Amino acid sequence: MPFKSQAQRRKFATLLVQGKISNETFEEWNRETGSTSLPERVTRVASKPKRKARPPARGAKKKTPPKARSARKAK
């Protein structure tokens, strides 16, 4: 998986120095990133606000729930 930002690359470099990840892992991520220019930081993309339900159009009939069937008596 390639790096997404320069900050992430620095974080992985410090983890490598501390011995928490292997050199192979760091080199694999570095290879997959290639020479692309990375942003300093990546921010989360805000999700779109949910749409509210529209009120029914004027003059439209309201839906009525189906009538409940009466329970039949067992003999």
Helices and strands as residue ranges (DSSP letters): H 6-18, H 23-33
